[in-house]
Amino acid sequence: MTYSVLLNSLQKKQHQLIESYSNYNYIINILFDNLNQNIEYSVDYDQKTFESLKNFIEYESILKEYLISFLKEKNEFYSLGNLFQILNKEILKNKMKIPYKLFIPIFFKVLQLEKLAPLLLDNQIDEIYLDSSDNNLYIDHSKYGRCSTSIKLKKSEIESFIYRIALENDFSLNHANPTMKADFISSLFHTRVTVDIPPLIIGDYYIDIRKFRNKSLRLKDLIENNSLTRNQALLLAFFIKNRVTITIIGPPNSGKTTLQNALIEFIPSHYRLISIEDVLEASSTRIGKTIKFRLGYDPYSTQLITKSLEIQKILHRSPDFINLGELSTEDHYNAFLNILSVGIPSIQTIHGSNSQLLFIRLNDIYHIPLSLLKTSIPHVFVELAVTWNKNKKRRFVLKIAELNNKGQVNVIEDEVINSFFAQECNSSDIFTINFLKQMFDDPLTLKSITI
């Protein structure tokens, strides 16, 4: 037996196939590594693409020539999403001698994203990580949790990716600005990319690609995966339908944005929803009047376009509900309190463990009087938690609480929620949330909400 045959035999014994599925031009294999006792995410071209690899150089050359000619004629920068749409139409018109079924892998190869492409396109991946150019990529898979890969990017591929993200977001990543949080969106995928470089980090590159599903999870999906109970979902849907401010608190990657998008769907369609985000994370399936603002650096000005400044303008745009996205800085919290003080309901996410620690942060770090929070009644806090089971995370609603007129947060016990939705009970008799008693005179119903 030759060395190569022996090695191949040992590798087959080392890896046990758990699942295999198709994704565009790729075959995804989920393997259990018996030697290292972890799960590995492996990518291969599908059979038809593999059989065409010998023509890839020719197809790549054709697409490059067309792209260079097109960009020279237009003399402007195009995002990946715009390039894909334009070239996709040209391929469909058969203007290039490239088989349509091979367009996606050739397109990403030309843009030096060949290795990242299957990960960006796989809707079952939640997050992609690169800790340095010396390390392989690893991922969080929605079904299999934390998975290793054998994918290693060259420095030129990393730099090409970062350069494209910076260009698409009008951002200058350098020693003076060594961190970037930006959108990377197309009709094929929706991601938020965080990049760190020296001197901020010890090493050369750190990249975190948070992926948002092309089709957002709905409340019924979150119920099915045990992220929250049916009655918790109904209660939160009821709150947002009736213009109650909701703040979602949780640690990183706990499902805050996922829950936020699922709840936004229940804002009545006739309400004007104004969304103000630094990075476009909102991808709700809500049907209705929605205006989106993306904040960031103006490339032609030294002034930062802040949430607090935009809030002052937006108050004159007659919003019925506001999505503030993620709150993480003093400016964000000031914007938040401006919204609360004028009585416009909002939904937002905050990194943290619970509402009490949030109040300490507001008071002790940002010196914001807690008395201002009292102006936000009615206000509901949803606290999320994350637990690990081996390599997989479980994200779930830990508690739902209300803010009372003393500035205290009272947990709404599960027994109260369950009783509220019991058909034989009259909600006005058994529901004890103070602000709901003040808001509604009639018994509360959920006839218009379906999950």
Buried (B, 14 or more C-beta within 10 A) or exposed (E): EEEEEEEEEEEEEBBEEEEEEEBBBBBBBBBBBEEEEBBBBBBEBBEEBEEBEEBBEEBBEBBEEBBEEBEEEEEEEBBBBEBBEBBBEBBEEEEBEBBEBBBBBBBBBBBBBBBBBBBBBBBBBBBBBBBEBEEBBBBBBBEBBBBBBEBEBEEEBBBBBBEBBBEBBEBEBEEEEBEBBBBBBBEBBBBBBBBBBEEEBEBEBBBBBBBBBEEBBBBEBBBEEEBBBBBBBBBBBBBBBBBBBBBBBBEEBBBBBBBBBBBBBBBBEEBBBBBBBBBBBBBBEBEBBBEEBBBBBEEEEEEEBBBBBBBEEBBEEEBBBBBBBBBEBBBBBBBBBBBBEEEBBBBBBBBBBBBBEBBEBBEEEBEBEEEBBBEBBBBBBBBBBBEEEEBBBBBBBBBBBBBBEEBBBBBBEEEBBBBBBEEEBEBEEEBBBBBBEEBBEEEBEBEEBEB
